[in-house]
Amino acid sequence: MGSLIVAAGLLARPAGWAADEVVFVRVAKYLNGAQAVVTHTIDDSTKYVPAAIEAMDKYGIKATIFVSTQRPPIADLWPVLRRAVANGHEIGSHSRTHPCQFPPALEFCRSSYNDSELTGSRDDILRETPQRYVWSFAYPCGLCANHEFIHQKLEQAGYLAARNYPNEAAGGHLVPDLQTWDSSVYDAAYTQVVQKKGGISPGGRTDVAEVNRKFDEVHAKGGIYNFLSHPQWLDYGAEGFYEQHLKHLSGRADVWYVPMGPLYAYRRVAERAQVRRLGPGRFEVTHDLDPRAYGVSATLEFTAPAGWAPALEGRALPERSSGLTDRWDQEYFRREGGAVYVTVKPRAVIAFKRYRDLGNP
């Protein structure tokens, strides 16, 4: 009986009335309306980097691969890193020469974080890979991350985030326990390390049940699980602790798998995105950020009647009904009950149309 009432009402309403029922709700916290995030970082230009990338690709985990761009064996790694970019990873800067000195005197910090180490490494990555931007930096040995003058240099070089490695000598780097974005983007922490004892650390973190529990805790809260590894301090193979942890994280439909840099770019876009209603079912989404640095998609949540779908600049958006969220620059939509999640790059006009008007059956 209810469907007959709706049908009768449809005859009495002006053309396009259903489009008036399309309502913008919010910019989603995470891409594609995901409930939680997994992001990974690996450090250092060593011969073990290809093995770590191979393991991540086996389980669909996406990482920021921090490399020192003039430290051997980087020449052998560039072909591997180019393929990693094509497969959804990010290449981040770990400086050019990895300066490291304990304790880090102020003069060391001033001299080591120079233009060659910061902008030079950035330019090396842009020259050697197809990556269009370098979002992320990692402090060599975790040193000097607390200095505001270095934060300013990183910002001037165009980095959007810089990851620390705090107090390695006392084990402070093992579980910083950050479970969201860090408000201090140029001294950004992470959740935990997953690696053996190495460097000057008093210990590692390799107990599979223990590291899995920390992820489960973050996932249950709808947070960001950000874990760090050094490829030279890992065991590889299906029985090794690293791959067992990757397997535990993998294949979850409610998780966004993304490198650290695009993740921080998404937060800024979500904060700055403006959505303006242009008319029935028509919305303009914009932001005032540099599209070179913030060329990531954002997800907008709408409510819309059944039978209506979004088009972007006059072309139909592809619909995703399933599959992992493991990219940051694609455009599509997904319907979940009455909610429609529209993932697009801002500076666009979204128009909801009837399926048949988009050429769909």
C-alpha atoms as one frame of an Amber mdcrd trajectory, in Angstrom:
protein
   0.000   0.000   0.000   2.849   2.353   0.834   4.362   1.968  -2.629   1.042
   2.955  -4.214   0.943   6.139  -2.150   4.461   7.023  -3.246   3.583   6.329
  -6.878   0.483   8.530  -6.679   2.489  11.305  -5.094   5.069  11.055  -7.865
   2.438  12.050 -10.420   1.517  15.169  -8.477   5.057  16.482  -7.963   7.107
  18.598 -10.351   9.757  16.955 -12.512  12.952  16.328 -10.602  11.283  16.381
  -7.188  13.220  13.290  -6.035  16.444  15.219  -6.481  15.204  17.574  -3.752
  15.453  14.640  -1.379  19.208  14.369  -1.901  20.846  15.758   1.248  24.525
  16.345   1.932  25.407  14.899   5.352  29.135  15.359   5.931  32.652  14.851
   4.651  33.556  11.328   5.755  36.302  10.954   8.343  38.050   8.361   6.178
  37.967   7.672   2.459  34.991   5.665   1.177  33.341   5.870   4.595  35.779
   3.316   6.024  35.548   2.651   9.743  39.283   2.464  10.461  42.675   2.948
   8.810  45.846   0.878   8.441  48.998   2.742   7.443  52.546   1.434   7.514
  56.006   3.016   7.326  59.326   1.327   6.629  62.719   3.000   6.993  66.170
   2.954   5.398  67.740   2.244   2.021  68.891  -1.329   2.576  68.960  -4.495
   0.504  65.988  -5.779   2.517  63.532  -3.171   1.188  62.392  -5.306  -1.802
  61.550  -8.217   0.518  59.433  -5.941   2.724  57.576  -4.532  -0.298  56.960
  -8.047  -1.622  55.506  -9.088   1.728  53.253  -6.029   1.901  51.996  -6.589
  -1.634  51.207 -10.203  -0.791  48.740  -9.016   1.861  47.581  -5.719   0.344
  49.176  -3.441   2.949  50.173   0.047   1.757  53.190   1.864   3.149  55.312
   4.944   3.035  58.785   3.718   2.129  61.280   6.156   3.632  64.582   6.092
   1.749  67.840   8.011   1.970  68.307   9.011  -1.630  72.106   9.120  -1.868
  72.980   6.193   0.356  73.823   2.754  -1.071  72.213   0.598  -2.319  69.660
   3.191  -3.472  70.746   2.921  -7.121  69.579  -0.700  -7.125  66.340   0.175
  -5.334  64.933   2.813  -7.709  63.375   0.273 -10.144  61.712  -1.482  -7.181
  60.487   1.839  -5.794  59.026   2.874  -9.140  56.956  -0.317  -9.196  55.929
   0.301  -5.592  54.530   3.731  -6.506  52.486   2.171  -9.310  51.115  -0.330
  -6.780  49.825   2.295  -4.343  52.782   2.859  -2.023  54.362   6.219  -1.252
  58.074   7.021  -1.363  59.017   9.364   1.473  62.254  11.147   2.283  64.637
   9.858   4.932  67.102  12.619   3.939  69.898  12.114   1.428  72.706  10.757
   3.622  70.938   9.739   6.867  72.897  11.961   9.306  72.864  10.418  12.776
  74.725  11.411  15.921  73.996  10.581  19.554  73.304  12.739  21.449  71.949
  15.168  18.830  73.512  18.517  19.751  71.761  21.625  18.517  74.574  22.432
  16.095  74.274  18.941  14.604  70.563  19.543  14.006  71.229  22.935  12.414
  73.891  21.633  10.053  72.301  18.285   9.174  68.839  19.510   8.198  70.027
  21.632   5.302  68.587  22.193   1.831  70.473  19.270   0.332  69.106  16.815
   2.874  65.522  18.144   2.754  64.792  19.573  -0.690  67.517  17.561  -2.398
  66.100  14.232  -1.258  62.639  15.375  -2.274  63.873  16.249  -5.752  65.723
  12.929  -6.050  62.460  11.068  -5.429  60.551  13.171  -7.936  63.259  12.641
 -10.545  63.639   8.892 -10.045  59.992   7.847  -9.603  56.626   8.647 -11.238
  55.381  10.054  -7.922  54.014  13.574  -8.434  54.572  14.851  -4.924  56.588
  13.945  -1.818  54.312  14.304   1.184  56.323  12.678   3.960  59.642  12.886
   5.767  61.116  10.641   8.486  63.816  11.891  10.843  67.022   9.823  10.545
  67.482   7.983  13.857  64.478   9.974  15.073  66.761  12.899  15.901  65.953
  16.630  16.047  62.195  16.115  15.642  61.401  18.528  18.461  62.918  21.662
  16.893  60.494  24.243  15.517  63.070  25.657  13.086  63.320  22.234  11.432
  59.526  22.007  11.260  59.562  25.305   9.386  62.185  24.027   6.953  60.141
  20.905   6.290  57.033  22.968   5.641  58.957  25.250   3.281  60.190  22.181
   1.402  56.559  21.161   0.881  56.308  18.158   3.182  52.881  17.695   4.801
  53.999  15.416   7.640  57.190  14.213   9.305  57.335  11.021  11.351  59.470
  10.752  14.470  61.150   7.765  16.180  61.221   8.883  19.790  63.770   7.998
  22.471  65.110   4.823  20.893  67.798   4.313  23.555  65.179   3.961  26.298
  62.635   2.049  24.200  60.309   5.034  23.823  59.943   4.226  20.128  58.349
   0.815  20.732  54.744   1.846  21.512  54.124   5.601  21.190  50.466   4.455
  20.951  49.150   7.155  18.644  45.745   5.939  17.421  44.661   8.859  15.249
  46.265  11.683  13.288  48.935  13.543  15.242  48.145  17.209  15.858  51.886
  17.950  15.567  52.286  17.046  11.911  56.044  17.686  11.810  56.700  15.604
  14.929  54.164  12.884  14.176  54.133   9.657  16.164  52.708   6.228  15.332
  51.067   3.317  17.130  53.823   0.725  17.549  56.861  -0.880  15.950  56.765
  -4.409  14.578  60.421  -5.487  14.342  63.282  -7.209  16.115  65.755  -5.494
  18.416  68.033  -3.240  16.393  70.070  -0.077  16.516  70.478   1.235  20.054
  67.100  -0.068  21.181  66.879  -2.208  24.346  64.375  -4.493  22.645  62.009
  -5.166  19.774  58.355  -6.074  19.378  57.822  -9.409  17.672  55.207 -11.275
  19.704  52.455 -11.878  17.159  49.617 -12.041  19.689  50.811  -8.828  21.319
  51.147  -6.753  18.149  47.851  -8.122  16.812  46.055  -7.110  20.026  47.217
  -3.515  19.616  45.762  -3.407  16.114  42.502  -4.959  17.350  42.273  -2.253
  20.008  42.680   0.546  17.463  40.339  -1.091  14.952  37.580  -1.512  17.552
  37.747   2.225  18.274  37.588   3.185  14.592  41.066   4.683  14.791  44.231
   4.851  12.712  46.647   1.972  13.138  50.077   3.282  12.102  52.906   0.771
  12.506  56.612   1.023  11.728  59.264  -1.497  10.691  62.868  -1.544   9.528
  63.149  -4.190   6.777  66.563  -5.322   8.051  65.015  -6.253  11.416  62.241
  -8.517  10.130  61.703 -12.232   9.585  60.116 -13.023   6.233  57.942 -15.926
   5.128  54.454 -17.033   6.112  55.642 -18.288   9.509  57.570 -15.132  10.379
  56.134 -12.594  12.814  56.014  -9.829  10.198  53.933 -11.665   7.641  51.699
 -13.146  10.319  50.910  -9.604  11.430  50.341  -8.412   7.870  47.936 -11.292
   7.330  46.016 -10.334  10.479  45.577  -6.784   9.148  44.673  -7.696   5.600
  41.489  -8.010   3.581  39.112  -6.021   5.789  36.256  -4.301   3.974  35.864
  -1.681   6.713  39.515  -0.538   6.595  41.238   2.034   4.391  44.761   0.859
   3.501  46.822   3.950   2.720  50.354   5.341   3.084  50.987   7.998   5.708
  51.388  11.026   3.412  48.102  10.698   1.499  46.397   9.977   4.828  47.524
  13.315   6.248  46.623  15.030   2.972  43.109  13.577   3.240  42.663  15.026
   6.714  43.536  18.512   5.485  41.220  18.210   2.489  38.384  16.962   4.703
  38.893  19.912   7.038  38.979  22.483   4.238  36.394  21.059   1.830  33.379
  23.273   1.185  30.160  21.739  -0.152  27.611  24.154  -1.635  24.134  23.205
  -2.836  23.558  24.578  -6.334  20.021  23.266  -6.765  17.997  20.051  -6.536
  20.482  17.208  -6.422  23.399  19.436  -7.464  26.376  20.171  -5.228  29.708
  21.876  -5.720  32.684  20.658  -3.687  35.808  22.831  -3.464  38.814  23.586
  -1.306  41.423  26.331  -1.326  44.454  24.036  -1.122  47.217  23.599  -3.695
  46.033  20.730  -5.936  49.621  19.623  -6.527  50.069  18.805  -2.846  46.483
  17.829  -2.118  45.591  15.852  -5.219  43.688  13.294  -3.179  40.036  12.371
  -3.301  37.553  13.114  -0.539  34.434  11.152   0.359  31.138  12.982   0.796
  28.205  11.300   2.478  24.709  11.972   1.115  21.260  10.543   1.608  19.452
   9.931  -1.675  16.360   8.068  -2.882  16.767   4.641  -4.430  17.249   4.802
  -8.176  19.338   7.976  -8.094  23.103   8.066  -8.567  25.759  10.776  -8.754
  27.369  12.079 -11.921  30.528  14.154 -11.979  30.818  16.979 -14.483  28.202
  15.281 -16.652  29.721  11.791 -16.612  28.486   8.846 -14.591  30.634   7.779
 -11.668  31.397   4.060 -11.421  29.655   2.279  -8.581  31.604   0.150  -6.144
  29.616  -2.445  -4.256  32.564  -4.329  -2.786  36.336  -4.465  -2.723  39.115
  -3.038  -0.620  39.757   0.665  -0.183  43.449   0.829  -1.042  43.927   3.954
  -3.175  43.555   7.650  -2.442  43.005   9.306  -5.844  40.182   7.366  -7.517
  36.591   8.571  -8.089  33.493   6.415  -7.566  30.432   6.043  -5.355  29.097
   3.412  -3.001  25.587   2.973  -1.635  25.028   1.609   1.843  21.337   1.540
   2.691  20.077   5.098   2.388  23.603   6.541   2.495  25.533   7.290  -0.670
  29.301   7.769  -0.307  30.648   9.826  -3.201  34.435   9.804  -3.545  35.782
  12.535  -5.815  38.578  15.035  -6.092  37.299  18.411  -4.889  36.789  21.319
  -7.299  33.950  19.443  -8.957  30.168  19.561  -9.410  28.190  16.483  -8.392
  24.711  16.048  -9.864  22.384  13.238  -8.797  20.393  11.764 -11.685  18.076
   8.826 -12.254  19.914   5.667 -13.230  18.138   5.572 -16.577  19.294   9.124
 -17.332  22.885   7.973 -16.821  22.471   5.192 -19.361  21.955   2.487 -16.737
  19.125  -0.057 -16.923
